[in-house]
C-alpha cells in the first residue's frame, strides 16, 4: 500500500536557514524535493569523490580480511570520525605500495623464470671472458633443431632441456651463424633474484598485515568518517535544492512528509513561526513514494523493486502479485523433494541471518513450502514420478495426483490447462487494477472500458465455457449473461476514450478489440511455461535417477552405493540449480510483462528519503 503524503512549501529567512536545516535534519521526516535535476556544486562533487574513496578503502579492507588470516592479537579502538579521512589516505598509500610490490615481484619472477633453465652461475665471471676476446652467447631452440656441429665450431654446451627446448651457451671469437633464438639474460644470478623475491614477499605480507590490523582495530573510525561524509553530501544536496527568493533574503524549500508525520513538522514550524503552506499532492507533482504492506506482502517488495517502485498516484501491485509469484515458483520447481530442501535450508539460514535479512529467509520458507505443495499435488519427489512408483502406501492417494494418468481436461494435460486458467485469473486481475487506476486518476468513466472487458470475458466464459463442461444453466441465467455481454460491448466501444467523440470512441473500441483478441491469447499461452518448466525439471530429475541405476547396475551393492550417490548428487545438483534459476526468472517475467502490462503499471516512482542525520551503528 502506498502511504499518503503531504506537500509542504516553506519560506525561511537566510538568518534562520542553517538552524532550520539542523532542526529538520534532527526531526528526520521531511523529504526535500529536487528542484534542479542533475545540479551540482563543488562541495557536492568533493563529497561524492570522497564517498567513492571511502567505498574503495572499505572494499580493500574487506578483501584483505576475507582472503588472509594472520592470527595476530588486535586492540580494537574507539570509533572516531575525525580519523576517517586520514585512515583512508593511509589505506590508499598502502594499496599503492602493495601494487608496486606486486609489480616488482612479477618482474623478479620473470627474471627467475628466464634463469631457471641455466641454473646458478656467476655472471661477472662469464662477462670477464669478453675482455680476452671471447663472446659468450645464450641460445634457445627446439631440441630437434640443435646441430651437433655447433659443439665443435662454437664450443656450444647444452645446459638443460626444458619443455622440448634446448638451452645452450656458445663461446667464440667471431660472428655466429646459428638458427636459434638468442637470449638476453638478466644481469644478476638466480640466487640473487630468489633472495630478492623472498624479501619482496615479506614486505608484501607486512603491508597486508598492516591493512588486516587496521581493519580489525580502526574499521569503526573509517565507517564513522564515511557516515559523516554522507551527512555532508545530503546537506549539500539540500542546499542545491533550496531556491533563493526576494533578493536572496528568503529561502524557498519544497518538501514532502508522510501524512502520519505531518503533525510533527507542522508543530515545529508553528513553534518557530516559520511560514509554510501544506496541501494535498496534485496529479502532476513528482511525489516520493513509501510503500507499507503486511508481513506477508512485504516479503515480495524486493521483487517489485527489481522492476521499479510505483508512482504515488498508482496502485501498489505487491499484494496482488505476491500470491501468484509464490504459486508460479512452486509450479516451476514442481518437485516436493526440492521444495523440502529449500524449506530446510531457509529455516537454517533464517536463524543465522541478521534481522535486516531475516525476511529473505522467511521468503525462502514460503517458496519452499509452496513447492512442496505443488510437487505433492503432481506426484513428484526428487525426480521420482510417484504416479509410476509401485509402492503400496501410495496406492490410496495415487488417484488424487494431478497427472495425465488420472485424467485430462478436454484431452489436454490437466497441469497445462490449470496453468492457463491461473494465467487468465491474473490477467483479469490486472485488467481490474487498470480500471481502478483509471477511475481513481481521471474519474469513473475512464475505468468503464477496462472493467467492461473483464465483465465481457467472465460472462462469455460462464455462458459458453461452463456448459461445455456439461453444466446446464437455466435459460434465465443464460439471458442474463447475454445481457451482461451486450452491456459490456457498449462499454468497450463507447467508453474506451470518454473524452473523445462517439466516432473516435467507436474506432478506438475496434482497435482495442483487435489488440485484446491477439494480445490476450499470447499472454495466456505464456503461462504454459509454468507447466513446461515443472514437467522438464521432473523429467530431468528422473533421467539422473535412471542414470544412477543403469550405470552402476553391474556393481555389487558393497561399492555400488558410492558411484550412485555421486551421480545423484551431481545430477540433482545441476537440475536443482537450473530449476532455481527458471523458478525465479520466469515468474518475474510473467509478473513484469503479462501482469504489469494488463494492470497498466508503469512504475518509475522515487523512494521517500527524508533529510535526516545518519548515525554510525558499528563496524558493519
N, C-alpha and C positions, 0 to 999 in steps of 0.2 A: 504494500500500500504506500502511495506517495504521500508524505506528510505535508500538511498545509503550511504555506509561507506567508509572511507579511513583508511588504516593501517599506523601507524607511529612507526618506530623503532628509539629510541632516545638514544644517549650517552651523559652522563653528568659527569663531574668530581666531585669527592667527595666534593671538596670545594664549588661547585655551587649547590650541590644536594638539600640541605634543602631550599635554596632560590627558586630553580626551583619548588619544590613541592608547596611552598607557592604561587608562581605565577600561577601555573597550577590550583591549587585549586580555586584561585580567578577567573581565566578565566572560569572554570566550564564547559568545553566541551570535555574533554578527558577521555574516559573510559579506565582504566588500566587493561590490560589483566592479568588473573590469571595464573601465571607460575607454581605454585605448588598447586595442588588440595588438600585441607584439611590441608595445612600448618598452623602452629600457632606459637605464641610467648607468653612469659609471659605478655607483655603489652596488646596483643590482648585478652588473657584469662581474664586478670583483667578487661578490658573494657567490655567484654561480660557479665561477672559476675555482674558488676556494672549496666549494662543495664537492666538486669533482676531485680535487686533490685529497680531501678527507676520504672520499669513497675509495679512491685508488689505494690510499695508505692502509685503510682497514682491510681491503681485499688482500693486500700483500701480507698483512699480519695474519689473516685467516689462513692463507695458503701455507705460510711457514709453520703455523701451529698444527695444521691438519696433515702436513707432509712429513714433518720431522718431530721426533720425540727425544729430548735431551736429558730428561730426568734430573733436572737441577732444582735446587731449592730457590723459591722466589719469595719476594717480600711485596705483597700487594699494597699499592699506595692509594691514598685517598684521592678520589677524582677531583681534578682542578681544571676548570675550563680555560683558565688563563695560560695553561701549559700546552693547550691543544695545538696551536699553530707551530710552536717550537718543536713539538714532537713530530708533527707532520714533516717539517723541514728535515729533522733528523732521520726520519724513515726514508724520505726521498734521497738523502745523501747516502744512506746505507744501501738502498736499492741500486743507486748509480755505482757504488763501489762493488756491489755484487755482480752487476753486469760486466764491469771492467775485468773483474777476476775471472768470470766465466769465459770472456773473450780470450784472456791470456792463457787460460787452461786449454782452450780449443787450439790455440796456436802451438802451445807446447806439445799437445797430443799429436798434432800433425808432424812436428819435428821428431817425436819419438817413433811414430809410425814410419817415417822416412828412414830412420836409422836402424830400426829393428832387424831388417834383413842383413845388415852389415855387422851387427854386434858391437861390442865395445872396442874402440881403437883411439889412439892418440892423434888427434887432428894436427896439432902443431908439428909432430914428428913427421907426419906424412907430407906436410907443406914444406919441410926443410929439404925434401928431395928436389923441389923446384930450383933451389939455389945451386944445385950441382948439375942442372940441365935436364932433369927428368920431369916429364909431365905425368902426373897421376890423375887418371880419369875414372869416373864411376859410371857403369852402364847397367842397363836392364833390357832384356829381350826374352821372347818366348823360348823356353828350353830347347825346343826342336830346331830353332834357328841359330843356336850357338854353334860357331865353327871352331873345330879343333885347332886349325892353323893359327887362330888368334893367339893361342898359348905360346907358339913358337915365335911369331912375328912381333907381338906386342907384350909378351910376358903376361898375358891375361890369366887371372886367377879367379875361379868361381868361388865366391864367398858363401852363397846359400842359394837354395831353390825354394821358392815360396809361391804357391798357387799356380804352378805350371810355368813360372818365370825364373830365369837365371839372373842372379845379381853378381856381376864380376867387376874387377878392377884391372886397369892396364897401366903398364909402365913403359914409356917410350921417350925418344928424343926427337921425334918428328911428328908431323901431322898424321892423324889416323884416318883410315877409311873403313869404318865399321858401321854396318847397318843395324844399329841398336840405339835405344833411347839413352841419351847422355843425361845423367842426373847431377843436380847441384845440391849437395848435402848441406845440412845445417853446419854452422861453424863449430859449435861445442859438441862434446861427446854425449853418448846415450845416457851415461850415468848422471851427467850434469843436468840434462833435461828431466830425468826421472826425479832427481832431488828437487828441482825447481817445481815440478808438478806437485810433489808432496807438500812443499811449502805453501803453494797457492791454494791447495785444497784445505789446508789447515786454516789459512786466512779466510777462505770462503765459509768454512764451518764456524769461525768466530763471528763473522757477520750475521750468519743465520741464527747463531746462539743469541747474539745481541737483540735481534728482532724478536726472537722467541721470548726472551726475558721481558722485553719492552711490552709485548702483547699481554703477558701474564701480569706484569706489575703495574703498567700505566695505561692499559687499554681504556679504563674509565675516563681518564683525562682527555684522550682522543675523542671518545664518544661525546663527552660533555662539551668539548670545543665544537664538535660537529652540530650538536643541538643548538648551541649559542649562535653559530653561523646561520643555521636555518631560521632562527628567530630574526636575525638581521635581514635575511632575504625576504621574509614575509613582511617586515616593516618597510623595506624598500618598495615592494610591490604596492603596499597601501599608499605610500607617498605618490607613486606614479598614478594611482587611480583616484587621487584627490584633485578636484578641479578648483582652481582659484577664481573667485568672482569679486566684484566690487573693488577692482584695482588691487587684487591680492590681499585685501583686508579680511576676506572671509573665505573659508574652505568649504566646498560642497562635497559631501560624501553620500553615495547611494549604496545601501546595503540591504541584506535580506536576513531575516531571522525566522526560526520556527514559530508558528503561531503559539505553541505552548510556552515558548521562551520570551514572547514579545513583552510580557508584563515586566520582566527583569530589565530589559533595555529601556522601556518607557519610564520605569521608576527612576532609573539612573538619569535619564535625560531631563525629566521633570525636576529632580532634586538639584541638578546643576544648571537649571534654567537655560538649557540648550534648545534652540529651535529645531523642530522636526515635523515631518508630515508622514503619517502611516496610512497605507492604503492596500487594497487587495491587488494581487498580481493581474495584469492585463494579458490578453492573448498574445500580444506582440512582445511582451517582456521576456528577456533571457533569464529565466528563474532557475536558480540552483535546485538540485533535487536531492532529497534524502528519502530512501525507502525503508520501511519498517514492516516486517512481516512476522507471523507467528513462528514458533520454534521449528516447525516442520518446513515451511516455505523458505525461511531464511537460509536453510542449508543449500538451496539451489541458487542463491543470489550470485555466487562466484561464476556460475554458468551464464547467467544473464550478463554479468559484467564483461565476459569474454566477447559478447556482441556489442552491447552499449547500454548505458542507463537510459530509461525512458525520459522524455521531456516532461516538464512539470504538468502540462495540461493533458498528457497522455494517460493511459491506464497502465498500471504496473502488471506485466504479464506473468510475474513469477508464480503467484498462487495458482494460475491457470495451467501453466505448462509443467509444473513440478510433478503432479501425479503421472502425467503422460511420460515424462522423461524417465521416471523410475520404472514404469511399465515397459517402455522401449528398451531400456538397459537389460531388464530381465529377459525379455524375448530374444534380444540379440545374443546374449550369453547362452541362454537356453539349456543350461545343464545344472542340475541340482548340486552335483559334486563341486563344480566350480564356484557356485554360489556359496556353498559351505566354506570353501577356502577363503573367499572374500570376507565372509562374515567373521570367521575366526581371526584372520589377520587384522581386520578392522577393530575387533574387540581388544586385541593385544595392543595395537598402536594407540588406541584411544586412551589407554591408561598411561601411556608414556608421553603423549603429545602435550605441548603447552596449552594453557587454557584458550589461547587465541586459535589454536589449530585443532582443538577437540571436535569442532564442527565437521571437519573433513573425515574424522574417524566415525562420527555418527552417520554421515552420508554414506560411507562405505558399508556400515552395518545395514542400513536401509536397502541399499542396492544389492547387497549380498542376499538379504532375506527375500527380496523380490525375485532374484534369480533362482533361489531355491524353490519358490512357489511355482514359477513358470516351468522350471525343469521337472518338478514333481507332476505338474498337470500334463506335460507332454511325454513323460516317462523316459527321461534321460538322466543318467548319473555316471559321471566320469567316462563318457563315451559309450556306456553300455545302454543299449536300447532295451528298456525294461519290458516293452511290448513283446520282444522276441525271447527274453530270458525265460528259461524253463525252471523257474523256482516256484515251489509250491506256495510259499507265503504270499506271492504276488497274485495268485490266481483270483482272489476275491476283488482286487482293485483294478485289474487289467481292463475290464470293460469301461472304466471311467477315464482312462487316459484319452487325451485329445490327439488322436492319431488316425491316419488313413486306414489302419487295420480295423478300427472300430466303427467308423462312419465317415461319410463325405457330405459336403454341402453343395447341392446342385452339381454333383460329380467332381467337385474340386476338393483339394486338401483342406480340412477344417481350419488349420492354422493360417493358411493363406487368406481364406475368407474372413477370419477373425481379424487379421492384420488390416485388411481393407476397411472393415467395419470400424475398428479403432481409429483409423485414419479419417474416416468420414465424420466420426464424432468430434475429433479435434478440429477438423476443417470447419465444421458447422459452429463450433465454439468460437473459433477465430472470427467467423462472419458476424456472430452475435456481438463480440467485442468491438469489431469495426463499426457496427451500427450504433452501439452505445457510445463509442468515442465521437462519432459524427454528431449524434444527438446532443452530447454534452458540450461540444465546442460550438456548434452552429445552430442548434435547435432541432426539435423532434422531427421536422420534415426531412432533414438530411439523413436521418437514420432509417427512414422508411424503406428506401430502396434495398439496403443491405438486409434488413430484417425480413423483407418480402421474399428474398431469395431463400432464407432459412425456412420460412413457413412453407414456401412452394416445394422445396426439396423434401422436407419432412412429410408434407401432405402427399406428395407423389409416391414416396416410399411406402407410406401407410396404405395408400389407395391401390397401388399396383404390386408392391413387393410382398406385403403380408399375405394377400390372397394367393400369391404364387407358392407360398409355403403351406397351403392347404387350410388356411384360416379364413372363414367366410364372414364378412361384415353384414349387418342388416342394411337394407337399402338406404335408410335414413342417414346412417353413418357415411355411406359412400357419397350421398348427395352433399353432405356437409363438407367432406373432403374435396369434392369437385368445386364447391363454393369457395373454400379456402384457397385452392389453386387459382381460381379465377380472380379473386380479390388480390392475391399476391402478384399475379401478372400485371394488374393495373398499377400496383405499387412499383413494380420493376420498370415499367415503361413510362410512367408519368411522374414518378418521384425520384428518378435517377439523378437529375440535376434540378432541384426545385427552383433555383434562381434563374433558370433558362425558360424560354417559351415552349409551348407544347410540342412543336415540331422538333426542336433541338432535343427536347427531353425524350421523345419517342425514338429519335435516331440514336441517342446515347444508350437507350434501353436495348436497342437492337445490337449495338456493338458490344454492350456488356453481356448480352445473352450469348453472343459468339465466343467472347472471352471465357465465360463461365463454362460453356459446353466443352471447349477444348482444354482449358486450364484445369477444371475440376477433375477430369479424367486423368490427366497427367499427375496431378497432385495425389490422387488416391492410389494410382499404380506405384508411386514412390514408396508407399507404406508396405508394399510386398517385400521390401528389403528386410523387414523385421522377421518375416517367415524364412526368407532365404538365408540370412546370416545365422539364425538359430539352427536351421537344418544343416548348414555347412559345418558349423562348429561341432555338432553332434556326430556327423558322418566322419569328419576328420579325426575326432577322438576315437571313434570305433575302428578306424583304419590303423591307428597306432596300437590299439589293443590287439588287433588281429596280427599285426607285425610282431609284437612281443611274443605272441603264442606260436606263430608259424616259424619264425627264425630260430627259436630255441627248442623246437619240437623234438629234435634228435638227442638232446642233452638229458642227463639224469637230473632229477629234482634236487640232488645234493648241490649241484653247481648251476642248475638252470635258473634259479631264482635271481641270481645276481645280474646276468645279462638282461633278463626280463625286466627287472627293476630299472636298469639303466635306460633301456628303450622306452619304458613307460614314462619315466621322469623327463627324459629329453623330449619325447613326442608330445606329451601333455603340457610340458613347459612351453614349447613352441606354440601349440594350439591355444593355450590359455592366454599367452601374450597377444596373439593375433585377435582372439575374441575380445580381450580387454580394449584393444585399440578400436576395433569395429564398434564395440558397445558404447564407446564414448563419442566417436566421430559421427556415426550415422544418426543416433538420436539427436545430436546437436544439429545435424544437417536438416532433419525433419522439423526441428523446432525453429531454427533460424530462417529456413526457406519457406516450407509449406505453411507452418502455423503463423509465423510473423507476417508473411505476405497476406494471408487471408484476414489476419487481425488488423491489417494496415498499421503495423507497428514499425516506426521509423527509427526510434532511438535518437541518439545524439545529445542526451541530457548531460549537464555539467554537475558534478557532485558538489553538494553543500559542504563547504570547507570554511568554517568560521575562523576569524582572525583571533588567534589565541597564543599564549606563551607555551612553547613546548618545554617539557620538563625532562631532565635526564633521569632515566629509570634503571640504571645499572648497566653492567658490562654485557649487553646483548646487541 
